[in-house]
Each structure stands twice: as structure tokens, then as C-alpha cells.
Amino acid sequence: MGRLRSIELYIAIVTTIILAVLSVAITFILVTLYDIQDRTMLISMAIAINALLMIIFNMLLSVRFMKATKDLKQDLLLKEILYDLFHQTSLKHSIDETCDLILKAAIRAIPYAKRGTIMDVTSPDLVQFKAYEGYSLDQLNGMRLNLKNTYLYKETDGKMDRTIIIPDTVSYIRKQNKLAHIDQIIVEDEETIRSTVCTPIMVNGKVFGMLNVDSCKYDAFSQKEVDTLEIFAYEVGRMIRYTQVMNENIYLSRYDDMTKIYNRGYFYELHKKMYADSAIKDYIFIATDLNNLKEVNDTYGHGVGDRLIRHFTKNVSSSLTENCVFGRYGGDEFNILLPHWTKNEAYTLIEKINEKLANDPIKAGEDIIFVSYSYGVVQCPVDEKDYKELIKLADQKMYAHKREMEA
């Protein structure tokens, strides 16, 4: 703080000396040109010139100070918006919600911004609106655009590797369109978009989409707005990647990697929820165990054994309705939950699966392998009211069925 005051004092002294020298120099020039001899007039002229220079200097200083104050306020607003944004987005796991929050924040942070969109590249040729602000739902909801028709693609020759500014979108559209009646289509009013700034959104080094901010003012955006928009574009990319990683982790925590069905832990969690759900008064629990998987692994290798497991889960999954729950309990054991089903319906399902497997064996070289399984069917709460005991009962019935098949 002391050093800053010393610098300010130094500037004030230097400025005073410069103004004094200038006033003396101007006075000397005027005296020489007009041959002024009156000492009182000379002093008055020097004072007047010095005062005039001081006024001009203070005006320039005031303009500079006002601009600096405006920039400072804008920077403080940006920091406040970013702080709030980080807190809000940390509570979201949906990419759409995150994009919506960031777009609103960007429009709030950029002066003269009126509307905006976030678009993602859904294919090599198409983009769709991920979030929008200032536009109606009917205007943009579900709409897809040709990627090559976007400002960013055109102005970067398809590279989409930098931020671009369209200072006059009205003239730009007129120039791009060859329609004879384009002036009848573009009718300017106070809501007309007159300038646009667009920046790419990068995720893992690839273009995910673009962030666009529009203004009703011509030439509304400068390098400062570009820098601000790029901060928000970076934040979109960062949050999208974060959300992707979160969703990937959630998926890995819930699904079996080989079969893509629920793993043991998540199936157990869903079973507990189903058991506790008062709306589901009864349900069927089926425990299954693949037959002869060890023999297949020993004879043909684990690759064929894995194919057998995937073949089984594919046929079971395709036989279940949407509200059924299918999970891998471990190794060659699988469990099924059938809410609001009867035992007769469960046995009909088993017959359907058996028929599918009988008509669709797998091949191992020249050999044909028929996939079969043992099962135990129990009903809650008819057979057992405690869901843990229900699982034990289903296992007992399954192993009894396995012994019958082996006999």
C-alpha cells in the first residue's frame, strides 16, 4: 500500500511539472507571436493556460477512470457469476441442466448480450440445440441444423478452432443468402439480432459443440467479450467431461462389465427397494445357475465360456418386460425380479427362455453347445416374507432343480 501511494505521488508531481512547463512554453510562444509586454497579462495568461491544461488533463483522467471503474465492475461481476456458477453446477449431474445454467450465466456476464444458444454436434453434419436463452421453446426445441450452415463452421473454414465475431449479422445474412426477396424476410426491429460471438466447446480435445451469444446492438462484442465467452465455453467443456466421468462411474458401479446387466450390488439394492415399496405387494424372485459352465471352460476355454454367459443373458434380457430386474449374482449365477407377476406367469417365461436357447445354440469349432440352466422360483410374500430368507429359499429350489437335471 505504501509503495502504491509513493507511485501515485510521483505521478502527481511529474504531471504538475509537465503541465507547468507546457503552460510556460505556450505562454512564451504567445508572447513572442503577439509581442505582449504587460506583466500582469503575462501572469494571467500563464495561469489561464495552466488551468485549461489542468481541466483537459482531468477530463482525460476522468474518462480513463470511468472506463477503469466500468471494467473493474465488470470483472467483479464476472467473478461473482463464476463463483455462483461453480456452486450451482456442482449440484447438477445432467448435461442439459449444466448447459442451461452456464448459458444464462454467460449472457448475464457479457454486456449487451440479449440471447444465446449452446449447440452440440450430434453427427458429422448436424447440430442440435442443447440449451437456449431468449428464444421461445417453439422456435428451437428439437430443431437440428446443418453444421456447415453455422457461423463458426463458415468463418473458420470448417476447423471450428477459434472464437469468431459477426459484428453485423443482418448484413452477413444478406450477403450469404442469394434470395431475391431476402430484404422482405429480414425486417429489422428492436428484437433483431445484429451481432453475434461464437466459440467452440472442446471436450477431450474434440469439438463437442459451440456457445453462441447474440446482441441486438451492432458491433457489440470486442476481445474482452471473446475472453469472457471462452471462459464459459471452457466451463461447459469441463462440466460435460465431469458429468460424463460421473455417469461412467455410476454405470460401472451398477452394471456387470461382461454382460451389461445389473451387477450383484446394484441388483441387491433394487431388490431391497422393491421389497420395501408398498405399491409392490407381491413379486417373483428367480434364482438361476448355468449348467456345465466349468466343463465348457475346461474343454473349450474361457472365451467360449464367456460367449455362453453373454448368449444366456441376451436371450433372458430380450424375454423380459421393461419393469423386470435382471442381474448377475456372480460367476454363473443370475437373479430375476418380476414385480406383480404370478408363479404361472414366471414358469411361462422360463419355458419361453428355454425354447429360445434350445433353438439357438452356440458353436465352438465343429461342436454345438446347448445352453441350459437350473432355476428356483419363489413368490413374496406367499413363500417367505423376509427378502433375505426369500433368496435362500430360491437358492435351495434352484440347487434342487440342478440335482434333478443331473440325475
N, C-alpha and C positions, 0 to 999 in steps of 0.2 A: 504493500500500500504506500509506504514512504517513497519507494522508487518511482511509483506511478505519479505521485504528486510532484516529485522533482522534475520528471519529464514534462508534465503539464506546465510547471513554472518556467521551464526552459523554453518551451514553445511560445508561451505568452510573451516572454522577454524578447525573443528573436522576432516575433510578429510585430511587436511595438517598435523595435529598432528599424525593421524593414519599412513599416508604414511611415515612420518619421523621415527616413531617408528619401522615400518616394515623394512625400509632401514637399520636402526641401527642394528636391530635384525639379518637381513640377513648378514650384514657385519660382525657382531660378530661371526656368525656361520662359515662363510668362513674363517675368521682369525683363529679360533680355529682349523678348519679342516686342513688348509694348513700352519699354523704357520707363518703367514705373519707378518714381523716386520717393514717394511718400512712405515713410517707415511704418506709420500706422496701418496703411493699406496693405503693406507687405506682410505685416504680422497677421492681419485679418485674413488675408488670402491663404497664408500658410495654415492657420487654424481651420479655415473652412475646407481647404483641400484635405487636410488630415482627418477632419470629421467625416467628409464624404467618403474617403477611403475606408475609414473605420466602419461606416454604415454598409458599404458594399461588402467588405470582408465579413461582417457579422451576418449579412443576408446569406452569403455563400455558406458560411459556417452553419447557419440555422437550417438551410436546405439539407446540407450534409448530415446534420444531427438528426433531422426529422427522418431522413432515409435510414440512417443507422438505427434509430429508435424503432422504425417500422420493421426493419429486418430482424432486430432483436426480439420484438414481439412475435414475429412470425416464427422465429427459431424456438422461442419458448412455447408457443402454441404447438409446434411440431413435436417437441419433446413431451409435452403433456399428452398429446394424442397418441404418440407411440407408447408411452407408459401405460395408458388405459388399454390400448390395443393388445399389448403383451399379456396383460392380466385377463382380458376377455377371451382371447384366442386360446389361452392355456386351459380354459374350461371346456373347449369345444373339441369334438372328435370327428365331426362331419366336415368334409372339404367344402361343401356348399355353404354351410354356415360361416366357416372361416373366411371364404372369399367374400361373402356379403359384408362381414364386419370390416375387412381390410379396405374394400372399395368405398364404403361410407366414410372411413377414416381418411382415405386419400383425398376425397372430394372436400372434406372439411378442412384439410391441411393446405390445399392449394388455392390461392386467391383466384377469383373469377371462375372457378370450376363450378359447372352447373349440373352436369350429368356424367355418367361413366358406365363402363362395362368391363367385365372380365370374361374373356373368351378362351376356351381350351380347344386344342387341336385334337379332334376326335378320330381323324383319319388323315392320310397324306393330302387330301383335297378339301376337307371340310372343317369348319369350326362351329362351335355352338356356344351360346351364352351361359356362362356358369353363374354370373351374378350381374345385376344391373341396378342402377340408381338414377332416378329422374325420368325413367321411361315406364310406360304402363305395361302391365302383365300381358295384355293382348298384343302389344307391339313386338315383343321379343320372346315370349315364352315358347319354348320348343323350336324356335327358328334356327335353321342352320344356314351358314353362308359358305360360299366357295372361298377357300383360303386365299386364292390368287387375287380375289377382289378386295382384300383388306388393305388399308393404308400401309400397314407395317410391311406386308409382303411386297407391295408395289415399290415402295420407297427404298427398300433395301435389296431390290432385285432377287427376292426370294430367300435371302440369307437370314433375315429377322434377327440380326446380331447386334442391333443398337437401337437407341431411342430416336424417334423422329417427331418433328413438329410440322403440322399443317397449319400455317398462320391464317389462311383464308380458305376454309373448306368449301364455301359457296363457289368461288372461282375454280377451285380444284375439281369439284364435281362437274361444273360446266365444261371444263377442259377435258375431263376424262370421258364424258358422255357425248356421243355424236348425234344424239337425238335432236331433230329439228325443233321439237316443242319443249326442250328442256327448260326454257325460261318460264313456261307455263306451269311446269311441275314444281320448280323451286320458287316459292313465293316467300320472300323474307318477312318475318315479323319479329317480335321481341323474344320469341322462343326458338328462333332459328339458331342452329349450331354454326358458329362462324370460325372457330379454330379448335384444333384437336392436338393432343400429345399422346403418343403411343409408345409403349416399351414392352420388350419381350419378357415373359416369365420363364425362368430356367429352373429345371428340376433335374439333378444329376447330370448336368452338362447338356441337356437336351431342351428344346423349346416345348414347354408344356402348353403355353398359350400366350395371351397378350393382355395388358392392362391399358385401357383407353380412358382418358378424361377429356370431356368436351366443355367448351365455353361458348356463351352467346356473344362474346366480345372478340373482335378481330385482333389477331396477333397478341393473344392473352398470355402466352407462355414464353419463358426465357430459359436460360441454362439453369437458373435456380429451381424452376419448377421441374425441369428434367431431373435434376439431382434428387428432388423430393420424391418424384414419382418412382424413380429407380429404387429408393429405399423401400417403398411399399411393394414394388414388384419382387424385390428380394425377399421381403417378408412373406408374400404369397407363396413363393417357391419353397421357402424354409418350412412354412407351416404345412404345405402339401406333402413335402417329404416326411415331416414329423408324423403327420396323420397316416401316411402310407406305412411307415415303420410300425406305428401303434397298431394299425389294423393287421399288419403281417404278424406281429407278436400275439395279438388276440387270436388270430386264426391258428397259429402254431400251438397256442395253449389249449385249443379246443378240438382240433382235428388230428386224426391219425395221418401221418405223412404218406404212408404207402397206399391206404385205401380211400383217403379223403372223406371218411365218415368220422363221427364223433369219437374222441379218444375216451379212455376209461374215466378220467377225472371229470370231464365235462358231462359225459353221459350220467355219471353218478349225481352230479349237481342237478341236471334236468329231472332225473328220477325223484330226487328229494322234493323239487318244486312241484312236480306232478302229484306226488303223494300228499303234499300239504295244500294243494289247490282244492278249495271246497267246491268249485264248479265241476271238477272231475271226480264224480262219486265212485266210479269204478274204471279199471283199466286192466289190460292184459300185459303180463310180462313173459317174454320168451327168452330162455337161455339156449344158445346153440353152440355146438362144438364140431368143427370139421373132422371128418373121418379120414384116417390114414395119411395125414399131412406129413408126419415124421417119415413114413415109408416113401412117400413121394420125394421128400428132400434127400433121403439117403440114396434112392435109386437114380433120380434124375438131376439132383442138385437143387440148391435153394432158389435159383432163378425160376425154375418150373414151379416150385412150391409157392413163390411169391405170385406168379401168374394165377395159380389156383385160388389163392386168397382174394386177389383182385376180381377174378371171374365170379366168385361166390358173392362178394359184396355188390358187384354191379347188378347181378340178377336179383338180389334181395332188394336193393335200393329202387330198382325200376318197378318192383311189385308193390311198394308201399305208397300210401296216400300222404298228402302234404303234412298232416298233423302227427304222423308217426315219428318215432325217435329210434335211430339205429346207430349203435356204437360198437367199437372194438374193445372188448374187455381185456384182451391180452393174448398174444400168440395166435392160437387157432380158435379162440372163444369170442363169441359175439352175442350181444343182447339187443332185444327189440321191445319197445314200449308202444302199445296200441290203445290210446285213450278212447273210452266209450265203446270198445269192441266187446263182443261176446266170445266165449270159447269156440263156439261153432264157426264164427267168422275167422277166428285165428287159425283153426285147423284147415279151413278153406284156403287161407293164404298160404299155409305150409304146402298144401297139395299143389297150388299154383307154382310156387317156387321149385318144388321137386320136379314138376313137369318141365319147367324151363331148363333146369340143369340136366335132366335126362335127355332132352333134345339138343343140348348144346355142350358137348364135352370139349375138353381141351386136348391138344396134341402135344406129344413130346417125342420128336423124331417120327418114327413109324408107329409109335404106340398112341392109343387113345385112352384118356383118363376121364372117368366119370366122377363128377364132384358130388359128394353126399355129406350129410351132416346129421348129428343127433340133436334132439331138442327136448326141452321141458317147458310146458305151458302151465302157467298159474294165473289166477284172477284175484285182484284186490278189490274189495275186502272179503270176497267169498272164501278164498282158500287161506288167507292169512292177512291180519290187519296191520302188522308191523312190516314196513317195507324191507327191512334187513332180513327178517325171517322169510319174507316172500322170496328174496334172492336165493337163500339157502334151499328153500323148497323147490324152486325152479331148477337149481343145480342138481339136486337129488333126482328129480324126474328125468333130467337130461342124461345123467350117467346111467340111470336105469334103462333108458331107451337105447343108449350106446351098447350096454351089455346084451340087450335083446338082439340088436343088429349083428353083434359079433358072434352070438350063439349059433 
